[in-house]
Amino acid sequence: MDSSSFNSHLLNLEHILVRQFRLLQKLIETSQAERDAMIQNSPALTRLIEDKEVALDQLGLLDDERRQTVQDMAVMLGLPAQACSIRDLQPYISGEDGDRVQRLAEGITALVEQSRELNCANQALAYVKIDLVKATQTFLINLAQPDIDYRPPGSLPIVREATSWGVECRA
């Protein structure tokens, strides 16, 4: 195994992890701003959602790049490339480099969990807002619909034949 090539891949992996970490921090900030915008009915909500979609796309690309780098490193070490993760590479990364990569991976895991929780809360808030809109819409539709026995102005009321209630009345 060429140690300079491995170190180059290790440096690349570290840079990818740093970018993922920073992008996840940005995603969390955007999600928090999204929550505030939903609460305040802010018109900035659409822009925040678009920013979030861009961040998620970038995270997907970084994840693919990280996965490829880990696979390349696994091949250099003679490990099965498809099933290899950063945790599997830890024993082969020495000293400070290994500690940095481990801390970055743990930080990313923590940020992913925080982002997941925040997005679940935002989703619940969005459902509440949608239910409110549906209830308002139903109320307004019911206001505009005529009553069941509605008759247009000027029409005569419907005369029904007297029905018997099973009681005889004699005069």
C-alpha positions in Angstrom: 0.0 0.0 0.0 1.2 3.5 -0.9 1.2 5.5 2.2 1.2 8.9 0.5 -1.8 7.9 -1.5 -3.6 6.7 1.6 -2.7 9.9 3.4 -4.0 11.9 0.5 -7.3 10.0 0.7 -7.4 10.5 4.4 -6.9 14.2 4.0 -9.7 14.2 1.4 -11.9 12.3 3.7 -11.3 14.7 6.5 -12.1 17.7 4.2 -15.3 16.0 3.1 -16.3 15.3 6.7 -15.6 19.0 7.6 -17.8 20.2 4.7 -20.6 17.7 5.8 -20.4 19.0 9.4 -20.6 22.7 8.3 -23.4 21.9 5.8 -25.4 20.1 8.6 -24.9 23.1 10.8 -26.3 25.3 8.1 -29.2 22.9 7.5 -30.1 23.1 11.2 -30.0 26.9 11.2 -32.2 26.9 8.1 -34.6 24.4 9.8 -34.8 26.6 12.8 -35.5 29.7 10.6 -38.1 27.6 8.8 -39.9 26.9 12.1 -39.9 30.6 13.0 -41.2 31.5 9.6 -44.1 28.9 9.9 -45.0 30.3 13.4 -45.0 33.9 12.1 -46.6 33.1 8.8 -43.6 34.8 7.1 -43.3 35.0 3.3 -39.7 34.0 3.7 -40.8 30.4 4.2 -40.7 29.5 0.5 -37.1 30.7 0.2 -36.1 28.8 3.3 -37.6 25.6 2.0 -35.7 26.1 -1.3 -32.4 26.7 0.7 -33.1 23.5 2.6 -33.6 21.5 -0.5 -30.3 22.8 -1.9 -28.5 21.9 1.3 -30.0 18.4 1.2 -28.9 18.0 -2.4 -25.4 19.1 -1.4 -25.4 16.7 1.5 -26.3 13.8 -0.8 -23.4 14.7 -3.1 -21.0 14.9 -0.2 -22.2 11.6 1.1 -21.5 10.0 -2.2 -18.1 11.5 -2.3 -17.4 10.3 1.3 -18.6 6.8 0.5 -16.3 6.7 -2.6 -13.3 7.9 -0.6 -13.9 5.3 2.1 -14.2 2.6 -0.5 -11.0 3.7 -2.2 -9.2 3.6 1.2 -10.7 0.2 1.9 -9.3 -1.2 -1.4 -5.9 0.2 -0.5 -6.0 -1.6 2.8 -7.4 -4.8 1.3 -10.7 -4.6 3.1 -14.1 -5.4 1.4 -15.0 -2.0 -0.2 -18.8 -2.3 -0.3 -19.3 -2.9 3.4 -16.6 -0.6 4.7 -17.4 2.4 6.8 -15.3 5.0 8.6 -15.6 3.0 11.8 -14.0 0.0 9.9 -11.1 2.3 8.9 -10.4 3.6 12.4 -7.9 0.9 13.4 -5.8 1.8 10.3 -5.8 5.5 10.9 -3.2 6.4 13.5 -2.9 9.1 16.2 -4.3 12.6 15.8 -5.7 11.9 12.3 -7.8 9.0 13.6 -9.0 11.1 16.6 -10.0 14.0 14.3 -11.8 11.7 11.9 -13.6 10.0 14.8 -14.7 13.3 16.4 -15.9 14.6 13.0 -17.9 11.4 12.4 -19.4 11.6 15.9 -20.2 15.3 15.4 -21.9 14.6 12.1 -24.0 11.8 13.7 -25.1 14.2 16.5 -26.0 16.9 14.0 -27.9 14.4 11.8 -30.0 13.4 14.9 -30.6 17.0 15.9 -31.6 17.9 12.3 -33.9 14.9 12.2 -35.7 15.8 15.4 -36.0 19.5 14.3 -37.5 18.4 11.0 -40.0 16.1 12.6 -41.1 19.0 14.8 -41.4 21.2 11.8 -43.4 18.6 10.0 -45.8 18.4 12.9 -46.1 22.2 12.9 -46.8 22.1 9.2 -49.6 19.5 9.7 -51.2 21.7 12.3 -51.1 24.6 9.9 -52.6 22.5 7.2 -55.4 21.3 9.5 -56.1 24.9 10.4 -56.4 25.9 6.7 -58.6 22.9 6.0 -60.9 23.8 8.9 -61.1 27.4 7.8 -61.8 26.3 4.2 -64.6 24.0 5.4 -66.1 26.8 7.6 -66.1 29.2 4.7 -67.6 26.7 2.3 -70.4 25.9 4.8 -71.1 29.6 5.1 -71.6 29.9 1.3 -73.8 26.9 0.9 -77.5 27.2 1.2 -79.4 25.5 4.0 -81.0 22.1 3.3 -84.5 23.4 2.9 -83.4 26.6 1.2 -85.9 28.2 -1.2 -85.0 31.1 -3.5 -86.6 34.4 -2.5 -90.2 34.8 -3.9 -90.9 31.0 -4.1 -93.8 29.6 -2.1 -93.1 27.3 0.7 -93.7 23.6 0.1 -97.0 22.5 1.5 -96.9 19.0 2.9 -99.9 16.9 3.6 -100.8 16.5 7.2 -99.4 13.3 8.6 -101.0 11.2 11.2 -99.1 10.7 14.4 -101.3 7.9 15.5 -103.5 10.1 17.6 -107.1 10.7 16.7 -108.5 14.1 17.2 -112.3 14.6 17.3 -114.1 17.8 17.6 
